[in-house]
């Protein structure tokens, strides 16, 4: 199985079905077997069309779902938490209908810089809602992957240890961990040690440079991490992600604070990722 994945925003300003068709073709041309499709605007997603063009290119769609303050599944306000679960369930149905085997992202709470630490009860509220989401995913034989992000994007889960604690609280076997080197570089004391502790629950490992631009220029050395995963028998997916203000729509750029034109063509990133994964045996 081709275990390589790449985010559609490598090429696209933001999601559109027309652009997604082009991104799927570019992903396949560079040897990637999976394409990440964000479900931030469900109305813009045509699952039947996505299923067709992904099948035509031989790539598997993967999806992410996101929440805002008014749909925060970790909220201690039951109405807000219920809206968050409903949003995720709708995204899950779209993912299922396009043939995606999993849905990931910051599923556990609102995306964005928080003004304060998580309130008492938020962790438990998130675990309760995600347990219900996991049951729905299991009914369609799908995984959920919880992406661990940095302190500027969440106040609930910012380290692998916190992610593992949440997975334990959810208590469903189809909930796994997604680690991203960009976020790990900010929050983890030792990225290799983190991988070792997370390996039994790790289903998605994403390589993303410290500035979120081209993989070949930056502070993070990916080879030791990938080589260790290969030697340890990691059997999950390996993803490539990057952003550039020369490509991203202003709304997308603002969301990830991508203020600089770090590359002009997503093919540059895709090819660097392909070469790196070739060298490391993925």
ROKE-469441 format. One record per residue (C-alpha): x, y negated, z negated; residue in three letters; residue number from 1. Coordinates in Angstrom, 2 decimals, decimal comma. Example, Ala and Ser with C-alpha at 12.3 -4.5 7.8 and 13.67 -1.06 7.14 Angstrom:
<nodes>
+---------+---------+---------+-----+-----+
!      c1 !      c2 !      c3 ! res !   n !
+---------+---------+---------+-----+-----+
!   12,30 !    4,50 !   -7,80 ! ALA !   1 !
!   13,67 !    1,06 !   -7,14 ! SER !   2 !
+---------+---------+---------+-----+-----+
</nodes>
This chain:
<nodes>
+---------+---------+---------+-----+-----+
!      c1 !      c2 !      c3 ! res !   n !
+---------+---------+---------+-----+-----+
!    0,00 !    0,00 !    0,00 ! UNK !   1 !
!    1,19 !   -3,51 !    0,83 ! UNK !   2 !
!    1,35 !   -5,17 !   -2,61 ! UNK !   3 !
!    2,31 !   -8,65 !   -1,38 ! UNK !   4 !
!   -0,10 !  -11,53 !   -1,83 ! UNK !   5 !
!   -0,07 !  -15,21 !   -0,91 ! UNK !   6 !
!   -2,35 !  -18,12 !   -1,76 ! UNK !   7 !
!   -4,40 !  -19,59 !    1,08 ! UNK !   8 !
!   -3,46 !  -23,11 !   -0,08 ! UNK !   9 !
!    0,05 !  -22,42 !    1,20 ! UNK !  10 !
!   -1,43 !  -23,49 !    4,54 ! UNK !  11 !
!   -4,78 !  -25,11 !    3,77 ! UNK !  12 !
!   -5,61 !  -28,58 !    2,37 ! UNK !  13 !
!   -8,55 !  -26,91 !    0,60 ! UNK !  14 !
!  -10,79 !  -23,94 !    1,29 ! UNK !  15 !
!  -12,90 !  -23,71 !    4,41 ! UNK !  16 !
!  -14,01 !  -20,58 !    6,22 ! UNK !  17 !
!  -12,40 !  -21,81 !    9,44 ! UNK !  18 !
!   -9,14 !  -22,57 !    7,69 ! UNK !  19 !
!   -9,30 !  -19,27 !    5,84 ! UNK !  20 !
!   -9,35 !  -17,42 !    9,13 ! UNK !  21 !
!   -6,14 !  -19,18 !   10,12 ! UNK !  22 !
!   -4,56 !  -18,51 !    6,71 ! UNK !  23 !
!   -5,40 !  -14,81 !    6,96 ! UNK !  24 !
!   -3,70 !  -14,64 !   10,35 ! UNK !  25 !
!   -0,60 !  -16,43 !    9,04 ! UNK !  26 !
!   -0,46 !  -14,21 !    5,94 ! UNK !  27 !
!   -0,61 !  -11,08 !    8,09 ! UNK !  28 !
!    2,02 !  -12,45 !   10,48 ! UNK !  29 !
!    4,44 !  -12,85 !    7,57 ! UNK !  30 !
!    3,78 !   -9,40 !    6,17 ! UNK !  31 !
!    1,40 !  -10,13 !    3,29 ! UNK !  32 !
!   -1,34 !   -7,65 !    2,52 ! UNK !  33 !
!   -3,52 !   -9,89 !    0,33 ! UNK !  34 !
!   -4,82 !  -13,47 !    0,59 ! UNK !  35 !
!   -5,96 !  -15,49 !   -2,44 ! UNK !  36 !
!   -9,25 !  -17,32 !   -1,89 ! UNK !  37 !
!  -10,35 !  -19,88 !   -4,53 ! UNK !  38 !
!  -14,06 !  -19,96 !   -5,31 ! UNK !  39 !
!  -14,18 !  -23,49 !   -6,71 ! UNK !  40 !
!  -17,03 !  -24,46 !   -4,38 ! UNK !  41 !
!  -19,24 !  -21,39 !   -3,89 ! UNK !  42 !
!  -21,35 !  -23,20 !   -1,29 ! UNK !  43 !
!  -18,33 !  -23,37 !    1,02 ! UNK !  44 !
!  -17,72 !  -19,62 !    0,93 ! UNK !  45 !
!  -19,17 !  -17,24 !    3,54 ! UNK !  46 !
!  -18,37 !  -13,76 !    2,19 ! UNK !  47 !
!  -19,52 !  -11,87 !    5,29 ! UNK !  48 !
!  -17,33 !  -13,99 !    7,55 ! UNK !  49 !
!  -14,37 !  -13,64 !    5,19 ! UNK !  50 !
!  -14,81 !   -9,87 !    5,11 ! UNK !  51 !
!  -14,75 !   -9,79 !    8,92 ! UNK !  52 !
!  -11,67 !  -11,89 !    9,50 ! UNK !  53 !
!   -9,70 !  -10,29 !    6,67 ! UNK !  54 !
!  -10,50 !   -6,84 !    8,05 ! UNK !  55 !
!   -9,47 !   -7,98 !   11,53 ! UNK !  56 !
!   -6,09 !   -9,16 !   10,20 ! UNK !  57 !
!   -5,58 !   -6,21 !    7,86 ! UNK !  58 !
!   -5,43 !   -8,33 !    4,70 ! UNK !  59 !
!   -7,39 !   -7,85 !    1,48 ! UNK !  60 !
!   -9,15 !  -10,89 !    0,01 ! UNK !  61 !
!   -8,48 !  -11,74 !   -3,63 ! UNK !  62 !
!  -10,48 !  -14,41 !   -5,42 ! UNK !  63 !
!  -10,17 !  -16,87 !   -8,27 ! UNK !  64 !
!  -12,92 !  -18,59 !  -10,23 ! UNK !  65 !
!  -12,62 !  -21,84 !  -12,18 ! UNK !  66 !
!  -14,59 !  -23,64 !  -14,87 ! UNK !  67 !
!  -15,00 !  -27,25 !  -15,98 ! UNK !  68 !
!  -15,98 !  -28,80 !  -19,30 ! UNK !  69 !
!  -19,69 !  -28,38 !  -18,56 ! UNK !  70 !
!  -19,25 !  -24,69 !  -17,68 ! UNK !  71 !
!  -16,65 !  -23,73 !  -20,28 ! UNK !  72 !
!  -17,22 !  -20,08 !  -21,18 ! UNK !  73 !
!  -15,21 !  -20,63 !  -24,38 ! UNK !  74 !
!  -17,51 !  -23,40 !  -25,59 ! UNK !  75 !
!  -19,14 !  -22,94 !  -28,97 ! UNK !  76 !
!  -22,26 !  -24,54 !  -27,46 ! UNK !  77 !
!  -24,24 !  -21,49 !  -26,27 ! UNK !  78 !
!  -25,78 !  -23,36 !  -23,34 ! UNK !  79 !
!  -22,40 !  -24,46 !  -21,98 ! UNK !  80 !
!  -20,93 !  -20,98 !  -22,43 ! UNK !  81 !
!  -23,94 !  -19,46 !  -20,67 ! UNK !  82 !
!  -23,41 !  -21,78 !  -17,69 ! UNK !  83 !
!  -19,80 !  -20,65 !  -17,54 ! UNK !  84 !
!  -20,75 !  -16,99 !  -17,49 ! UNK !  85 !
!  -23,38 !  -17,67 !  -14,83 ! UNK !  86 !
!  -20,82 !  -19,46 !  -12,66 ! UNK !  87 !
!  -18,38 !  -16,56 !  -12,98 ! UNK !  88 !
!  -21,11 !  -14,02 !  -12,20 ! UNK !  89 !
!  -21,98 !  -15,89 !   -9,02 ! UNK !  90 !
!  -18,30 !  -15,99 !   -8,03 ! UNK !  91 !
!  -18,01 !  -12,29 !   -8,80 ! UNK !  92 !
!  -20,90 !  -11,53 !   -6,45 ! UNK !  93 !
!  -19,20 !  -13,50 !   -3,68 ! UNK !  94 !
!  -15,95 !  -11,64 !   -4,32 ! UNK !  95 !
!  -17,73 !   -8,29 !   -4,20 ! UNK !  96 !
!  -19,53 !   -9,18 !   -0,97 ! UNK !  97 !
!  -16,31 !  -10,12 !    0,83 ! UNK !  98 !
!  -14,64 !   -6,88 !   -0,28 ! UNK !  99 !
!  -12,32 !   -8,32 !   -2,93 ! UNK ! 100 !
!  -11,21 !   -5,68 !   -5,47 ! UNK ! 101 !
!  -10,54 !   -8,25 !   -8,19 ! UNK ! 102 !
!  -11,24 !  -11,77 !   -9,41 ! UNK ! 103 !
!   -8,68 !  -13,82 !  -11,32 ! UNK ! 104 !
!   -7,82 !  -17,31 !  -12,46 ! UNK ! 105 !
!   -8,31 !  -19,26 !  -15,67 ! UNK ! 106 !
!  -11,42 !  -17,25 !  -16,39 ! UNK ! 107 !
!  -11,33 !  -17,80 !  -20,14 ! UNK ! 108 !
!  -12,04 !  -21,54 !  -20,32 ! UNK ! 109 !
!  -12,11 !  -24,96 !  -18,71 ! UNK ! 110 !
!   -9,24 !  -25,90 !  -16,40 ! UNK ! 111 !
!   -7,39 !  -29,13 !  -17,20 ! UNK ! 112 !
!   -5,46 !  -31,04 !  -19,81 ! UNK ! 113 !
!   -7,29 !  -30,90 !  -23,13 ! UNK ! 114 !
!   -7,48 !  -33,81 !  -25,55 ! UNK ! 115 !
!   -7,13 !  -31,55 !  -28,59 ! UNK ! 116 !
!   -6,37 !  -28,01 !  -29,68 ! UNK ! 117 !
!   -8,98 !  -25,32 !  -29,13 ! UNK ! 118 !
!  -11,71 !  -25,45 !  -31,75 ! UNK ! 119 !
!  -12,45 !  -22,60 !  -34,16 ! UNK ! 120 !
!  -14,70 !  -20,10 !  -32,46 ! UNK ! 121 !
!  -13,62 !  -20,82 !  -28,88 ! UNK ! 122 !
!  -11,41 !  -17,75 !  -28,62 ! UNK ! 123 !
!  -14,24 !  -15,52 !  -29,83 ! UNK ! 124 !
!  -16,77 !  -17,18 !  -27,51 ! UNK ! 125 !
!  -14,45 !  -16,63 !  -24,56 ! UNK ! 126 !
!  -13,89 !  -12,97 !  -25,44 ! UNK ! 127 !
!  -17,64 !  -12,39 !  -25,78 ! UNK ! 128 !
!  -18,46 !  -13,96 !  -22,42 ! UNK ! 129 !
!  -15,60 !  -12,24 !  -20,62 ! UNK ! 130 !
!  -16,63 !   -8,86 !  -22,03 ! UNK ! 131 !
!  -19,98 !   -9,32 !  -20,30 ! UNK ! 132 !
!  -18,27 !  -10,45 !  -17,10 ! UNK ! 133 !
!  -15,98 !   -7,41 !  -17,24 ! UNK ! 134 !
!  -18,98 !   -5,10 !  -17,53 ! UNK ! 135 !
!  -20,45 !   -6,67 !  -14,38 ! UNK ! 136 !
!  -17,11 !   -6,33 !  -12,60 ! UNK ! 137 !
!  -16,81 !   -2,68 !  -13,62 ! UNK ! 138 !
!  -20,21 !   -1,97 !  -12,07 ! UNK ! 139 !
!  -18,64 !   -2,96 !   -8,72 ! UNK ! 140 !
!  -15,34 !   -1,19 !   -9,50 ! UNK ! 141 !
!  -13,53 !   -4,53 !   -9,74 ! UNK ! 142 !
!  -10,73 !   -5,86 !  -11,93 ! UNK ! 143 !
!  -10,53 !   -9,19 !  -13,73 ! UNK ! 144 !
!   -7,07 !  -10,74 !  -14,03 ! UNK ! 145 !
!   -6,56 !  -13,49 !  -16,61 ! UNK ! 146 !
!   -4,00 !  -16,04 !  -15,46 ! UNK ! 147 !
!   -1,84 !  -17,40 !  -18,27 ! UNK ! 148 !
!   -1,18 !  -21,10 !  -17,63 ! UNK ! 149 !
!    0,66 !  -23,93 !  -19,34 ! UNK ! 150 !
!   -0,42 !  -26,37 !  -22,04 ! UNK ! 151 !
!   -1,45 !  -29,02 !  -19,49 ! UNK ! 152 !
!   -4,03 !  -26,69 !  -17,91 ! UNK ! 153 !
!   -5,48 !  -24,91 !  -20,95 ! UNK ! 154 !
!   -5,53 !  -25,16 !  -24,73 ! UNK ! 155 !
!   -6,66 !  -21,56 !  -25,22 ! UNK ! 156 !
!   -4,24 !  -19,19 !  -23,44 ! UNK ! 157 !
!   -0,76 !  -20,52 !  -22,66 ! UNK ! 158 !
!    1,51 !  -17,54 !  -23,38 ! UNK ! 159 !
!    1,45 !  -13,90 !  -22,41 ! UNK ! 160 !
!    1,06 !  -12,98 !  -26,08 ! UNK ! 161 !
!   -2,13 !  -15,05 !  -26,27 ! UNK ! 162 !
!   -3,36 !  -13,45 !  -23,06 ! UNK ! 163 !
!   -2,73 !   -9,97 !  -24,44 ! UNK ! 164 !
!   -4,57 !  -10,88 !  -27,63 ! UNK ! 165 !
!   -7,57 !  -12,01 !  -25,59 ! UNK ! 166 !
!   -7,52 !   -8,82 !  -23,52 ! UNK ! 167 !
!   -7,55 !   -6,80 !  -26,74 ! UNK ! 168 !
!  -10,51 !   -8,84 !  -28,04 ! UNK ! 169 !
!  -12,44 !   -8,36 !  -24,79 ! UNK ! 170 !
!  -11,95 !   -4,63 !  -25,11 ! UNK ! 171 !
!  -12,65 !   -3,65 !  -21,49 ! UNK ! 172 !
!  -10,19 !   -1,52 !  -19,48 ! UNK ! 173 !
!  -10,68 !   -3,47 !  -16,25 ! UNK ! 174 !
!   -9,29 !   -6,73 !  -17,69 ! UNK ! 175 !
!   -5,62 !   -7,27 !  -16,90 ! UNK ! 176 !
!   -2,95 !   -9,99 !  -17,06 ! UNK ! 177 !
!   -1,72 !  -12,42 !  -14,39 ! UNK ! 178 !
!    1,65 !  -14,05 !  -15,05 ! UNK ! 179 !
!    3,04 !  -16,94 !  -12,98 ! UNK ! 180 !
!    6,68 !  -18,02 !  -13,20 ! UNK ! 181 !
!    5,81 !  -21,72 !  -12,98 ! UNK ! 182 !
!    3,77 !  -21,51 !  -16,18 ! UNK ! 183 !
!    6,12 !  -19,01 !  -17,83 ! UNK ! 184 !
!    9,03 !  -21,39 !  -17,24 ! UNK ! 185 !
!    7,24 !  -24,01 !  -19,36 ! UNK ! 186 !
!    5,86 !  -21,87 !  -22,18 ! UNK ! 187 !
!    7,83 !  -18,64 !  -22,61 ! UNK ! 188 !
!   11,12 !  -18,46 !  -24,51 ! UNK ! 189 !
!   12,43 !  -15,57 !  -22,39 ! UNK ! 190 !
!   10,69 !  -14,66 !  -19,14 ! UNK ! 191 !
!   12,28 !  -11,23 !  -18,85 ! UNK ! 192 !
!   11,36 !  -10,30 !  -22,42 ! UNK ! 193 !
!    7,83 !  -11,51 !  -21,71 ! UNK ! 194 !
!    7,56 !   -9,23 !  -18,69 ! UNK ! 195 !
!    8,72 !   -6,28 !  -20,77 ! UNK ! 196 !
!    6,05 !   -6,86 !  -23,41 ! UNK ! 197 !
!    3,30 !   -7,53 !  -20,86 ! UNK ! 198 !
!    4,08 !   -4,73 !  -18,40 ! UNK ! 199 !
!    1,41 !   -2,23 !  -19,57 ! UNK ! 200 !
!   -1,33 !   -4,80 !  -18,89 ! UNK ! 201 !
!    0,24 !   -6,69 !  -15,96 ! UNK ! 202 !
!   -1,65 !   -6,51 !  -12,65 ! UNK ! 203 !
!   -0,49 !   -9,69 !  -10,86 ! UNK ! 204 !
!    2,94 !  -11,30 !  -10,96 ! UNK ! 205 !
!    3,19 !  -14,62 !   -9,13 ! UNK ! 206 !
!    6,41 !  -16,26 !   -8,02 ! UNK ! 207 !
!    6,14 !  -20,02 !   -8,07 ! UNK ! 208 !
!    9,12 !  -22,39 !   -8,33 ! UNK ! 209 !
!    9,50 !  -24,86 !  -11,21 ! UNK ! 210 !
!    8,44 !  -27,78 !   -8,97 ! UNK ! 211 !
!    5,81 !  -25,65 !   -7,16 ! UNK ! 212 !
!    7,49 !  -26,18 !   -3,79 ! UNK ! 213 !
!    9,75 !  -23,99 !   -1,67 ! UNK ! 214 !
!   10,98 !  -20,89 !   -3,44 ! UNK ! 215 !
!   14,60 !  -21,20 !   -2,31 ! UNK ! 216 !
!   15,27 !  -24,55 !   -4,03 ! UNK ! 217 !
!   14,62 !  -24,81 !   -7,74 ! UNK ! 218 !
!   15,57 !  -23,80 !  -11,25 ! UNK ! 219 !
!   13,88 !  -20,39 !  -11,45 ! UNK ! 220 !
!   15,84 !  -17,30 !  -10,41 ! UNK ! 221 !
!   13,28 !  -14,78 !   -9,26 ! UNK ! 222 !
!   15,60 !  -11,88 !   -8,43 ! UNK ! 223 !
!   16,31 !  -10,69 !  -12,01 ! UNK ! 224 !
!   12,59 !  -10,66 !  -12,79 ! UNK ! 225 !
!   11,57 !   -8,86 !   -9,60 ! UNK ! 226 !
!   14,42 !   -6,38 !   -9,81 ! UNK ! 227 !
!   13,49 !   -5,52 !  -13,40 ! UNK ! 228 !
!    9,84 !   -5,02 !  -12,42 ! UNK ! 229 !
!   10,89 !   -2,78 !   -9,54 ! UNK ! 230 !
!   13,10 !   -0,69 !  -11,81 ! UNK ! 231 !
!   10,38 !   -0,45 !  -14,46 ! UNK ! 232 !
!    7,91 !    0,99 !  -11,97 ! UNK ! 233 !
!    5,56 !   -1,99 !  -11,85 ! UNK ! 234 !
!    2,73 !   -1,02 !   -9,51 ! UNK ! 235 !
!    0,67 !   -4,23 !   -9,43 ! UNK ! 236 !
!    0,62 !   -7,05 !   -6,91 ! UNK ! 237 !
!    3,32 !   -9,69 !   -6,38 ! UNK ! 238 !
!    2,05 !  -13,06 !   -5,23 ! UNK ! 239 !
!    3,57 !  -16,19 !   -3,69 ! UNK ! 240 !
!    2,21 !  -19,64 !   -4,50 ! UNK ! 241 !
!    3,37 !  -23,16 !   -3,63 ! UNK ! 242 !
!    1,88 !  -26,62 !   -3,17 ! UNK ! 243 !
!    2,92 !  -29,73 !   -1,23 ! UNK ! 244 !
!    1,30 !  -33,15 !   -1,02 ! UNK ! 245 !
!    1,99 !  -32,97 !    2,72 ! UNK ! 246 !
!   -0,59 !  -30,17 !    2,97 ! UNK ! 247 !
!   -2,89 !  -30,25 !   -0,07 ! UNK ! 248 !
!   -6,11 !  -32,28 !   -0,06 ! UNK ! 249 !
!   -5,88 !  -35,11 !   -2,63 ! UNK ! 250 !
!   -8,33 !  -33,30 !   -4,91 ! UNK ! 251 !
!   -6,23 !  -30,13 !   -4,85 ! UNK ! 252 !
!   -3,00 !  -32,09 !   -5,26 ! UNK ! 253 !
!   -4,44 !  -33,92 !   -8,27 ! UNK ! 254 !
!   -5,53 !  -30,67 !   -9,87 ! UNK ! 255 !
!   -2,02 !  -29,22 !   -9,83 ! UNK ! 256 !
!   -0,14 !  -32,57 !  -10,01 ! UNK ! 257 !
!    1,47 !  -31,98 !   -6,61 ! UNK ! 258 !
!    2,65 !  -35,50 !   -5,86 ! UNK ! 259 !
!    5,59 !  -34,85 !   -3,53 ! UNK ! 260 !
!    5,83 !  -33,49 !    0,04 ! UNK ! 261 !
!    7,94 !  -30,46 !   -0,93 ! UNK ! 262 !
!    7,35 !  -28,67 !    2,38 ! UNK ! 263 !
!    5,63 !  -29,54 !    5,64 ! UNK ! 264 !
!    4,57 !  -26,10 !    6,86 ! UNK ! 265 !
!    3,30 !  -23,16 !    4,83 ! UNK ! 266 !
!    5,16 !  -20,79 !    7,13 ! UNK ! 267 !
!    8,38 !  -21,95 !    5,45 ! UNK ! 268 !
!    7,15 !  -20,77 !    2,06 ! UNK ! 269 !
!    5,68 !  -17,55 !    3,42 ! UNK ! 270 !
!    8,91 !  -16,62 !    5,15 ! UNK ! 271 !
!   11,06 !  -17,39 !    2,11 ! UNK ! 272 !
!    8,72 !  -15,26 !    0,01 ! UNK ! 273 !
!    8,88 !  -12,41 !    2,50 ! UNK ! 274 !
!   12,68 !  -12,46 !    2,53 ! UNK ! 275 !
!   12,85 !  -12,54 !   -1,28 ! UNK ! 276 !
!   10,43 !   -9,64 !   -1,67 ! UNK ! 277 !
!   12,34 !   -7,67 !    0,96 ! UNK ! 278 !
!   15,58 !   -8,14 !   -0,98 ! UNK ! 279 !
!   13,96 !   -7,04 !   -4,24 ! UNK ! 280 !
!   12,22 !   -3,98 !   -2,88 ! UNK ! 281 !
!    8,64 !   -5,21 !   -2,82 ! UNK ! 282 !
+---------+---------+---------+-----+-----+
</nodes>
